[in-house]
């Protein structure tokens, strides 16, 4: 190999453009779950499908919070019957 021949290495750069459909669904269901708590479950499910997107994480957190509030509300409602 002579000195005039050079091999250049160019790494492939992958960039993520936009947010995935699952991330968008997770975020939307997360917002809706604050008004209708049972929508927290789909928010969590769609969030787990695309864990690397920050919108999915936000949707999952809102979904978990809504499920916790819904559970506490159900328990308090049942306790008030007795």
N, C-alpha and C positions, 0 to 999 in steps of 0.2 A: 504494500500500500504506500503510495507516495504522499508527500506532505501537502500536495495541492488539492487532494480529495478530502472533503469534510462531510461528515454525516451530521445533519442537524436533527435534533430531537424536538418535536413540538408536541407537548402534552395536549390531550383532548380536554377541553373545558366544557362541562355540561352545566348549563344554567337552567334553572326552573323558571318557566314563564307562566305567570298567573297562578291561580289556585285551582286545585283539583275540584271536580264535581262533588266528591265526598266531603271535602273540607267545607265547601259552600253549604252543602246540606246540613252538616253538623252545626255550623254557625247559625243557620236559619232555625233549625229545630231547637237549638239552645236558646235563642231569643224567644221563640214561641213558648218554650217550656216555662218561662216565668209567668205566663198567663194561664197556661194549661199544662200542669205539671207532668202529665203522662207523656208529653212530647220529649221529656228528658231522655227516655230510653232510646229512641231513634238517634238523638243527638250523640249519645255515648257510642252507639253502634257505628254510625258513620264516622265518628271521630277516630275509632280504632282502626278503620280501614286505611286511613292516611295519617299516621302518627307524626310524620315529619313536618307537616304543615301547621303553622301557628294558628290558622283559623280552626283547624280540627281540634287543637288543644283548647282553644277558647270555647268551642262548642261543647266539648266533653266536660269542661269545668262547669259551664252553665247547666248542662244536663244533670250532672251529679248533684249540684246544689239544689236544683229543682226537685230531684228525686228525694233528697233528704228532707226538704221542706214538705213535700207531699206526704212522706211517711210520718213525720212528726204531726202534721195536721190530721192524718187518719187516726193515729194513736190517740191524740187528744179528743177527737170527735167520738171515738169509741169509749174512752174513759168518761166522757160527760154523760153517757147513757146510764151509767151505773151510779 
